[in-house]
Amino acid sequence: MARKNPPTAASDAASLRLPGAALHMAREHSEVWEAFQQLGEKASRAGPLDGRTRRLIHLALAIAVGSEGATHSHARRASSEGINPEELEHVAVLAITAVGWSQAMRGLTWVRDMTRARPGARASEPLEP
């Protein structure tokens, strides 16, 4: 599957949908936001991993630390980059052995918030209204 938008390491506040607190931070403290974005860019360029792999790792880390917001963000961004829902859900399943059943299931739920898959349905099948 072709990527819709190639992954980028950094993004600016004007072009990214941010939750309220993050958007406020980006607007009110633009220098801090810019430094944070630059750190992300430098970390991304520090090694050989491609953008797709980095995105999946970011998703896994967000699930592992229990960050619903970061999980939503990385799942949404991964989807926009052409990573399919089944792959995103697989990341949550892989987390079972590392972070435990409960945390992995929370992560799966957060991923599904973005992919809109019903529990028990194929990941590509949308929720019914």
C-alpha positions in Angstrom: 0.0 0.0 0.0 1.4 3.4 -0.9 1.8 5.9 1.8 -0.6 8.8 1.6 1.7 11.2 3.3 5.4 10.3 4.0 6.3 10.3 7.7 8.0 13.3 9.0 9.9 13.5 12.3 8.7 17.0 13.2 5.6 18.9 12.5 4.5 22.4 13.1 1.6 23.5 15.2 -0.1 25.3 12.3 -0.5 22.1 10.2 -1.1 19.5 12.9 -4.3 18.8 14.8 -3.3 19.1 18.4 -5.3 18.5 21.5 -6.2 21.7 23.4 -3.3 21.7 25.9 -0.7 20.9 23.3 -2.1 23.5 20.9 -2.1 26.1 23.7 1.5 25.2 24.5 2.6 25.4 20.9 0.9 28.8 20.4 1.8 30.4 23.8 5.4 29.0 24.0 6.4 28.7 20.4 10.1 28.6 21.1 9.7 25.7 23.5 7.5 23.9 20.9 10.1 24.5 18.2 12.9 23.2 20.3 10.7 20.1 21.1 10.1 19.6 17.3 13.8 20.0 16.6 14.7 17.4 19.2 12.3 15.0 17.5 13.8 15.7 14.1 17.3 15.2 15.4 16.4 11.9 17.2 14.8 10.7 14.0 17.9 11.4 12.0 20.2 9.8 14.6 19.8 6.3 13.2 19.0 4.1 10.2 15.3 3.4 10.9 12.9 4.5 8.2 9.9 6.7 8.9 7.3 3.8 8.9 9.4 1.8 11.4 9.8 4.9 13.6 6.1 5.6 13.6 5.3 2.0 14.7 7.9 2.2 17.4 6.4 5.6 18.6 3.0 3.9 18.7 4.4 1.0 20.7 6.1 3.3 23.2 3.0 5.4 23.6 1.0 2.2 24.4 3.8 1.0 26.8 3.8 4.2 28.8 0.1 4.3 29.0 -0.4 7.6 27.1 -3.8 7.7 25.5 -3.1 11.0 23.8 0.2 9.9 22.3 -1.4 6.6 21.2 -4.2 8.5 19.5 -1.7 10.9 17.9 0.6 8.2 16.6 -2.2 5.9 15.4 -3.8 8.9 13.6 -0.6 9.9 12.0 0.3 6.4 11.0 -3.1 6.0 9.3 -2.5 9.3 7.4 0.9 7.9 6.3 -0.8 4.8 4.8 -0.1 2.3 7.6 -3.2 0.0 7.7 -5.4 -0.6 10.8 -4.4 -4.3 11.0 -0.7 -3.2 11.4 -1.6 -0.7 14.1 -3.6 -3.2 16.0 -0.8 -5.7 15.7 1.5 -3.3 17.6 -1.0 -3.4 20.5 -1.1 -7.2 20.4 2.7 -7.3 20.5 2.6 -5.2 23.6 0.9 -8.0 25.6 4.2 -9.7 26.5 6.0 -6.5 27.3 3.5 -4.5 29.3 0.8 -7.0 30.2 -2.7 -7.9 29.0 -4.5 -4.9 30.6 -2.1 -2.2 29.3 -2.0 -3.8 25.9 -5.8 -3.9 25.7 -6.0 -0.3 26.8 -3.6 0.5 23.9 -5.7 -1.6 21.5 -8.8 0.3 22.5 -7.0 3.6 22.0 -5.8 2.5 18.5 -9.3 1.5 17.7 -10.5 4.9 18.7 -8.6 6.1 15.7 -9.2 3.2 13.3 -12.9 3.0 14.3 -12.9 -0.8 14.3 -15.5 -2.6 16.5 -14.2 -5.1 19.1 -14.2 -8.5 17.4 -14.5 -6.9 13.9 -11.7 -6.9 11.3 -9.6 -3.7 11.9 -10.7 -2.3 8.5 -14.4 -2.7 9.3 -15.8 0.7 10.6 -18.0 1.1 13.6 -21.7 1.2 12.8 -23.3 4.6 13.6 
